[in-house]
Amino acid sequence: MNCLFIDFIDTEDSNTYLRMACSCLHKITSHGNFATWAFNSAKHTIASIHPNNAMDLKLQVPTPQSNFSRSGNEPFFPLVIVLLIILVIPILLKKLKLPGLVGLVLVGVFLGQFSSKLLPIQSSVVDLLSEIGLFYLMFVAGLETEIKLFRNYRNQLLGFGSLTFSVPLILGVIIALPFGLNWNQAVLIGSLLSSHTFLAYPIINYWGISRNEFVYVTAGATVFTNIGAVLLLAFCVATHEKELQFWQFIILINNLLIYCLVIFFGLERLGKEFFRRFGEDEVNHFLFILWTVFLAGVGAQIIGIEIIVGVFLAGLTVHNVIGSGPVKNKITFIGSALFIPIFFIKLGMLINVASFTESLSILWFTISVILGLIIGKLIAALVAKLLYRYKWQEMLIIWSLSIPKVGVTLSATLVGYRSGLLDINVFNSLIILVVFTCIIGPMIANQVPIGWNPALIADSGLIASDYTVPKTNINSLTIVVPIHNPQTQQYLIEMAALLARQTNGQIAPLAVTAATAHMDAQRLDNSIRRNEQILGRAIALSRVLDVKAEPLLRIDNTFAQGISRTAKERKANLILMGWGKRTSLRARLFGNVVDSVVWSSHCPVAVTRLVESPQKIQRILVPLGNLPAYSLYPVKFAQVLAETNQAQVTVLNICKRHTSSDTISLRRSQLSSLVSKLANTNLPDIQIIVYENVIQAILQAARLYDLVILPFIHNSSSNSGLTVSDVTYQVTSQLTCSIVMLGEPYESQLFALTTSSFSSIATI
């Protein structure tokens, strides 16, 4: 940009000259090619007003910089670098079997030391996204907190939750005081040692021990420790910033109690009323949730506590309003894909590596807090073992699950540092603590089951309990078949007819018409006529297949609502629908019709992709185990379908290479025992193979089969628009045979959804 520099020797009327110089500068910036003209104009104007004033006017036109030299200062260049890091680093860390968090923080440390010389990534855009990531991390921590875990194991959960919170808290205070920290700082450090993240759950799930009491209790303790740590953070920061007297402290407690009541009851009631009045539009849900987050943050500021405390409490409230639906899944996905990784990188950039070499006390403090955390969590697990008579292996798993700390600990550490409560040395030590726990916790969780005595597994039912016999009555099916595409309609009706005939049931072809504001709209009439024609073809096909059919035509706000509501009204046992491959932006962010139906339906949903007539299916493969399966309903479904064609069903289970032969034999016998309860004749084959890569194992085995039946387990958004697990998505995207994905009602998947989401943010 061209610039005008005016050097006044005589300062008389300097304000007048300054105003005219600004006017000329405006002309220069607006007409870059006329800098000389603007300069001469300014000189002539000033001389005419004050001719006797001696002045020296200099015009400096800097040499224009190249686009490349300016790119480091542009806001989007640093963002490109940061997004590339977020894309590449987790992929590399995944190959090393380490959490992506570790790599992002370490890259942040590197950039913090050398970015000014190598990669200039300082940008207001990156700073803003990092700040959003901080709030997002705390909001998701509250959003993923499942209060329902308190119901079944209330006593054990409260007992272990109190132990795993109080013991590290006390040890943290004892460790901090000798290093010159005051009581307020010591309590905050102790609270940071107390919270934990359910990071190692995928490992526990792989070993088939995720449905045991001690896992439920540890997951529930996460709720207890996180809430306690957040509340202590609020008091510590408020006390530090305002130097509260005793009566002021009492006022703060009262304000916090009132604030919590308003958030828990007021926002929850407001949210439910909003969703009731304005339908089920997921975009409105998303916008309303964002509004509640900012509203809770503003309320926290008003009463004098940290914003992240209000954001966390807002997450707890929003979870009670929306449950574990598609919107919650997409909120988590957006945060874990963009905002939270940027926050981790920015957090690493704040670490001062040089401080560790300047003083040995910092190094000793870091070692002390790490040992205090490990010993405190171990003591809590040992006491829980004695109180609730857990086995040694169970105690070790409880210990490993309670060590990692990510969301609440990272956010609270940064807030404590920004408020001045923690100095840079303590901040560095606590970040090292987080990175260390993210590595050591999963390592212990992965090693304990390797040496597990199979007899102990048999006694506690650790493998058998991971599967439940389906409660759905599959003996007399009422099958709702949504039809929209005439090209896939025939195979859907054929499969529904096979299942209905075998169970003496009936099918209900359903065509949903989207409602319009005016019921006499021509577009609505045209859509109804089209759906009537589709239903007519479905009824004709049903007569050919000799199955009872009741056509249904429904007008509803959305297709998903129409399908799930009709199924409930007709008391359907199963919804059988096709799998569309639409990948619009809206489908990727908020899920498609299939995903919404699976989330909201009261009965199982079979999502099909049929490449040939179901009447030709002779070999059916049902993978269980490492592909997360929490019910044997896929096996039962396969059995019913196989009996119509005299087909053969194979249940496939994949074990890692280091699994012992005794464990494999035990798993085979227990799966055989469970499967035998589902059918009296033509029992499925049980095939257990040793393979390191689950996806490749399933694809290799599926080459010999006509149909593969997979569980529809929600995890993260895929390119198909369906929010299924990574394993399920990768398998379905590469299979060439027919596929059926079975999704069960929300309540039957509650624990799986809750515990897996605890670790989804930590393993970005």
N, C-alpha and C positions, 0 to 999 in steps of 0.2 A: 504494500500500500504506500502511495506517495504521501509525504508528510511536510508540513510547513512549520519551520522553526523561526520564532521572532525573539530577538534578544533586545530588551529595552535597556538603553543606557540611562535615560531620564524616565523615572517611574511615574511622572505626572500623567493623569488620565490612563493609567495602566489598565483599569477595568474596561474602559471603552475600547482600547486596542485589543484586549483579550477577547472581547465579544466579537469584534470584527475578524480577528484571526480564526476564531471558531467557525464564523460564517464562511470564510474562505476555505477552511479545512473541509467543511461540508461539501463545497463545490468540488474540491479536489477528489474526495472520495467518491462523489457521484459521477464525475467526468474524469476518469483516470488519464485519458489521453490529452487533457487540457490543463495539465498541472501548471505550465508556464503562464497560460492565460490567467488562471486563478491567482497566481502569485503577483503578476503585474497589476491586476485589478485591485488586489488588497493594498499594494504599495501606493497606488494612485489615490485610493479612498482615504487612507490614513494621512497622507501628506496634505490632502485638501482640508482635513479637519484640524490638524495640528502641524502646520508647516515648519514651525520653529523648533520642534522637538527633534533632536538628533537621535537617530536609531540605526541599527544595523539589521537589515532583513536578509536572512539566508534561506535559500531554498535547497533542500536536500532531497534528492530522488534516489532512494536506495536501489541497488541492482536487484531486479526481480529474482526470487529464488525459484529453483526448479520444483516441479511437483514432487519429485522424490525426496528432496530435502525437507519439504514441508509436511510430508505424509506422517512423520512421527508425531506431529502436533495435532493432527486431525483426530477427532473423537472415534472414528470408525476403524482406523488402523490398529490401535491397541485392542479394540474389540475383536478384530479378526485374529490377532495373535492369541488372545485369551480363549476364544472359541476353538481354535486349533488345538490348544493344550487340553481343553476339556474333552475333545474328541479322541485324541491319541493316547494320552496318559492312562486313562482307565483301561483301555484295551491292552496296553503293555503290562499293566499291573495285574490284569486278570490272568495273563499267561503265567505270571509268577505266583498266582493264587494269593494275592494281597489285596486288601480293600483299596478302591480307587482313591479314597480319602487320603491315604498315606502319600500317594504320588502327587496329588494336587497340592497338599501342604508343602511337600519337599520342593516342588517346582516353584511354589510361592516364595520359599526361603531363598532359592537361587536367584529368582528375579528381584527379590528385595535387596540382594547384595550387589547385583551386577546389571539390573535392568537399565539404569541410567546410561550405561556405557554400551550395552549390547542391544537391548530391545526396549525402547521407550514406551512402556505400556501404561504410564500414568495418564488417566483420562477421567473427566467428570462423568462420562457414561459408565465406565467400569466401576467407579466409586458408587454411583447410584445403584447399579445392579447388585453390587456387593452389599449395600445397606438393605436392599430389598431381600437379598438372600439371608441375612441375619434374621429379619422378621419372619421370613418364610420358614426357616428352620425351626424356630420356636412355635410357629403356628402349626406346622405339620406334627411336631412333637405332641402338641395337645390334641390335634385331630386324630392321631393314631392311638390315643389312650383309650383303651376299652374298659369301661367301668364294669361291664357285665362279667368280667373275669372274677369279680369279687363274690359272685353268687355261690358257686359250687364249693370253693375251698376258702371260705371267708376266714376261718380261724388260722389255718396254715399261712394264708397270704398276709394277714395282719401281723402274725408272729414273725415270719421271715422278713417281711417288709420293714418292720421296726428294727430288727437286728441289722440288716444290711444297710440301713440308713444311719442308725445311731452309732454303731461301732466304728465305721470309717470316719464319721463326724468327730467323734471324741479323739481318735488317733490323729486326725488332721489338725485339731486344735493343739494337741500335745506337741506335734512336730513343728508347728508354725511359731509358737511362742519363743522357743530358744533362739530362733534366727532373727529376733528383734521386731517381729510383727506384733501389732496390738491385738486386743481381743476381737475387735470387729473384723479385722483382716483374717485372723485365725479361724473364726466361725465361718466366714465365706469360703476359705480354702477347705475346711472340713466338709461343708455342704457340697462342694464340687467333687470331693472324693466319694460322696455317698451315692450320687445318682449313677445310673448305668443305662446302657442301650442294648437291646436284644439283637446284637450284631451277629452272633454265631448260630442263630436259629436255622438257616439253610443247611448247616452241617448236621445239626441234630435231626432235622427232618430227613436228610439223606440216610442216616443210620436207622431210621424207622422207629425212633423213640420219642417222637414229638407229641404223642398223645398220652403222656403220663402225668401223674399228679405233680411231680417235682418240676416239670417244665411249665405247667399251668401256673404253679405257685411263683416261679421265678419271673414269668411274664407279668403276672399281676403285681409283683413287687416293683417292677419298673414304674407302674402308675404311682405307687406310694412314694418312691424316692424322687421321681421327677417333680411331683407337686411340692414335696417338702423342700427340695433344692431351690425351686423358683420362688417360693414364699420367703425363704431365708435370704435369698438375693435381694428381694425387695426391701426387707428391713435393714440389711447391712448397708446397701447403697444409700438409702434414705437417711440413715443415722450418720453416715460419713459426710454427706453433702450438707446437711442442715444442723449437725451437732445437736441432736434432739435432746431435750430435757425429758425427765420422766413423764410429765404430764403431756408433753408433745408426742412422746412415744405411744401413750395410751390413745391419743387422738388418731394417730396413724393406724393403729390396730383397728379402731372403730371404723375409720374410713375404708380400710381394706375389706373389712367384713361386709360393710354396706355395698361396696363396689362388687365384691364377689356375688352377693345376692342379686344385684341388678344384672350382672352378666349372665349368671346361671339361669335365672328365672325370667328376667325381662327380655333378654335377647332370644332365648329359646322360644318363648311364647310369641315374640314378634316374628321370628323366622317361620314357625309353623303356620301362623296366620297369613304371612306373605305367600308361602307356597300353596296354601289352601285357596287363596283368592286368585292367584295369578297362574294357576296351572302348573304343569310339569316341565316347562321349558328350561332346559339345562343351561342355556346361556344366562337366563335370569337368575338361576341358582348361583352360577359362578359370580356374577356381578354383585349379587346380594351378599355373598360370603366375603368378597373383597371389601365391601362397605362395612360389614361388621368388624372385620379385622382393624381397619383404620379407626372406626368408632371406638373400639375397645382400647386402642393405643392412645387416643385423645383423652379418654376417661382416665387412663392410668396417669397421664401427665397432669391432669387436673388435681388428682388427690396426692400427687407428689411421689409416685413410684415409677420404676423403669417401664418403658413402653413394652419391652419384650414380655413382661409379666402379664400385661393386659392381652397381648397377642396370644400367649400360651393359654390363658383362660378362655379366650374367644375360640381357640381350637377345640377345647373341651366341650364348649356349648354347641358349636357347629356340628360336631360329631353326633350329638344327641338329636339334632334336627334332620340331618341328611342321611345318617346311618352310613353304611359302607356301600354306597351306590356309585354309578359311573362318574358323577361329578367329583366325588372325593378322590377317586382313582386318578382323574385327569389333573386335579389340583396338585396331588403328589407328584405326578409325572412332570408337569411344567416346572415345578420347583427343583426336582432332582436333576432335570435335564439342563437347566440354565442358571437360575439364580443361586442355588446353594453351592454348586461347584465354583462359581466366581467368588463367592464368600470364602470358601476354603483357600483359594489361591491368594486372595487379599489378606487373609489371616496369616498365611505363611510369610507374606512379604513384611509383616510387622515384627517378625522374630529377628532379634539381634544376635547373630552367631558369635560375634566378637566378645560379647559379655561373658560367655562361658570360659574364655581363656583369661579374662581379666581378674577373676576372683575364684578361688577354690570353694568359697562358701556357696556360690550359686550351684556349682556341680554337686556339692553335698546336699543342698536343699532338694535338687531334682531327684537324686537317688533316694532321699528320705521319703518324699511324697509317693514315689513309685512303690517303695517297700511298704509304706503305710497303707496304701490302697490294697496291695496284694494280701497283706496280713489281715487287714480289717475285713475284707470280703471272705477270706478263708475262715476266720473266726466265726463270722455270721453263718457260713455254710455248715461248719462243724456243729454249732449249737442247734441249727435246724435239723441236722442228722440225728442228734440225740433226742430232740423233742418229738420228732415225727417218724423216727425209726427208718430213715432212709438208708440205703446201702452205700458202701464206700464209693462205688462208681457213680451213683446218683449224686452224692455229695460233691464229687469232683466236677460233674457237669453243671451243677448249680453254681459252683464257684466260677467256672469258666464263663458261664452265661452272664454273671453279674460283674465281671471285670471290665469289659469294653465300655467306653463312654464317648459319645459323639455330640448329639444335638444340644441338650441342655447344658452340658459342661462347656462346650465351645462357646455357645452364646453368652453364658454367664461370665466366663473368663474374659471375653472381649468387653462386656459391659463394665465389669470390675476394673479393667485397665483404663477404659475411657473416662470413668468417673474419678480416677486418681486413687481408688482404694487399693489397687494392685500396681506395683511398679513394673518396669519393663523386665526386670530379672525374674520376678515371680511369674509374670505372664509367659515368658519363654519356657520356664520350667513346666508350667501346666500344659502348654501346647505339646511339649515333648512327652508328657504323661499321656495325653490323649492318643498320640501316634503310637506309643508303646503298647497301650492297652488294646488298640485296634489290631495289633499283630499277635500279641501273646494270648488274648482270650480265644480267638478262633483256633489257634494252634493247639491249645490244651483241649478244646472241645473236639477237635478232630482226632486227637491221639487216644483219648480215654476209651471210646468204644472199640478201638482196634484190639485191645487186650481184654475185652469184656468176655466173661465166662458165659458160654451159651446156656448153661444151666440157670444162671441168674436171669438171663433174658427170658427163658421159658417160665421161670417162677413169677416174674412180674408182668409177663405178657407184653413185653416191649414191642415185639414185632406184630403180634396178633392184634394188639389194641390200636394199631395204626389204621386198621380197616374196620368198618362197621357194616353190618348187614343192612341193606336198604329197608327203610320203613314204608316206602311207597308201595301200595297194593298194585302189583303188576299182573294179577290174575284176571282182572276184568278191566281192560283199559278203555278209557274214553280219551281219544286222541284229537286234539285241535290241530288242524293243518292249515296254517296261513299260506295262501297262494296269491301270487302277484305276477309271476313270470310264466307265461304259457309254455315256454321252452323247457322249464324244469318241473313243471306241474306233474307230468306223468310219473316220473320216478318217485316223487314225494308221495303221491297217492298210492302207488304200488307198495312202498315200504309201510305206510300206515295201514293199508289193507292186510298185509302179511301179519303185522303185529296184532291187529284187531281180531282177525280170524282165529289166530292161535290162542287168544285169551278170551274169546267169546265177547268181545267188546264192540265198539262202534267208533266211527270217525266223524269229525265235524269240520269239513272244508270251510275256511273262513276267508272272507274278502273284506278288507277294511278300507273305507273311504274317508279321506281327510275332511274334517268339517270346515265349513266356510261361515263367514259372518252372517250371510243370508241363506236360508234354506232353499230359496227359490233360484239360486244362482245357476246359470247355465253350465258352468264348469262342474258343479256338484252333480247335476243330472247326467252329464256325459260320463263322469267317473262311475256313477252308480250303474249305468247301462253296461259299461265295460266290465265291471265286476260281476254283474249278473251273467254275462256271457261266459266268463271264466268259471263261475260256479256251475253253470250248466254243463260245461265240459267235464268238470270234476265229478258231478253226479253220474253222468253217462259212463265215465271210467269206473266209478264205484260199482255200478250195476254189472259191468263186465267182469269185475273182480269178485263179485258175489259177496259184498260186505255192506252192512248197514251204514248209511251216511245221512247226516242232517246238515244241509247247507246253511251257512250263517253269513248274513250281510250286516256290517256294522258301520255306523258313522261315529267317529271319535276325533279328539283333538290331534292325536298322533297315532302312527301305526303301532308303536310299541305299547301304548296305553290300551288301544283297542284289543290287541292280542292278549295281553296279560289279564285284562279285566274280563274278557269273554271266557278265558280259561277258568277263572275263578267262579264266574256265574254258572258255568256249565259243570262245575266240579270235575274238571278234567284231571286225568292222571299224568298226561304227557302232552307236551307241545312239540310238534315235529315241523321244522322249518328249514328252508334252504339257506345256504351260505352265499351271500352276495359278496362280490369283490370290489365294491366301490371304495375308493380311497380318497374321498374329498377331504379338504382341510377340516371341515366341521366333524367328519367321521373320525379323523385322527385325534382331534382334541376332545371331543365330547362323546365318542362312541357312536356306532351305528344302531340300526333297529335291533339287530340280533343281540348285541351287547346289552341294550336296555331291557330287552325281554328277559334275558338270563338273570339280570340283577333283580328285576321286580317280580318275577313269576313265583307263584306259590307251589308249583310242581316242577319236576324235572323238565329240561328243555334239551331236545336232541337237534343239534345243528349239523346238517348233512351237506356233503359235496359228493354226489353220486355220478360216477362216470359210466356206469352201465346199470341195467335193470337189476333191482334188488333180488329178483327171482333167480338170478344166475349166481348169486353169492354162495360159495361152497366152503371157503376158508376165511375165518375171522380171527384177527389178532387183537388182543387186549393187553397193552403194556401197563404194568402196575409197579409201584415202588418208587424209583428215582424220579420218574415223571409223576409229580405229586398227586397222589390218589388217596383221598380220605374216606372213600366209600367203595363198596363192592357193587354198586349199582351198574357200572359199565359191564361187569361180568354177567349180571342177571339179564341186562338188556341183550347182550350178545347171545345168551342161552335161549331166550325166547325167539329171537330172530333166527337162530340156527335150527331150531326145531321145525320151523316152517319149511326149510329147504333141505333138512337132514345134513346140515353143514357141520363142520368141526370147528370148535373154539379152542384157541391156545392162549393161555395166560402167560405173559412174558415178564420176567423180573430180571433186572440188571444189577450185578454186584461189581464193586471195584476189585482190582487184581489182588489186593492184599487181604481181601475177606477170607477168613479161614474156612476150611472144608466143613468143620463142625457147624459153623454159623449158616453156611449154605444149605446143609442137610436139614437143619432146624427150620430154616425159612421155608424150604420146600414142604416139609411135613405140616407146618402151620397153615400155609396157603392152601394145601390140599384139604385140610380139615375145614377151613372157612368156606372154600368153594363148594365142598360137598353139601353144605347147608342150603345152597341156592338151587339145587336141582337133584332130582331123584334118578334120572337116567341121562346117559350120554354126557358124563362129566367132562369138563374141559381138561386139556393137557396142561401140565405145569412145566414151563421151560425156564430154567434159570441159567443165565450165561454170565461169564466174567468178561467185562468190557470196561475200559476206562472212560470212553466217550459215550454218554447215554444216547445222544442224538444219532450218532452213526450206528449204534447197536440196533436201535429201532428201525432205522432206514434199511439196514442190512437184512434184518429179519422180515420186514414188510414186503420184500420182493416176491415172496412166495404166497402172498395172501391177496384176497379180493377186497377185503374191507378191514380197516384199522379203526378201533374205537378208542378215543382218548377222552380224558376228563377235561372239562372246561374250567380251569383254575385261573382266577383273575390275578394279574400281577402288574404288567405294564403295557402301554399301548404299543401295538405293532403296526406295520405298514398296511395291514389289512383292515385297520379300523377296529378290530376286535381287541379287547383288553385281556388277552390270555397270557400265560406264562411264556418266558423266553423259549423254554424247551418245546412247549406245545406249538408255538408259532413256527419255530424253525423246522419242526417235523412236518407240520401240515403244508408248509411252503415247498417242501421237496418231495413229498409223497406223490406218486402217480396213480395210485389205486383210489377206490372210494374211501371216504372218511366220514365218521360220525363223532362229533364232539358233544359230550354229555355234561350239561351244567345242572347242578342241583340247587334247591332253594337256598337263600342267603343264610338262614339260621344253621343249616347243616354245614356251612363252610365258615362259620363265624371265627372259630379259633385260627383256622388256617389263614384267613385274610388278615386277622389282627396281628398275629405273630410275624407273618412274612412282611407286613408293612412296617413293623418295627425296624427291620433291617434294610428295607429298600433304600432309605435315604443314606444310611451309613455306607452302603456298598455301591456307590454311584459308578 
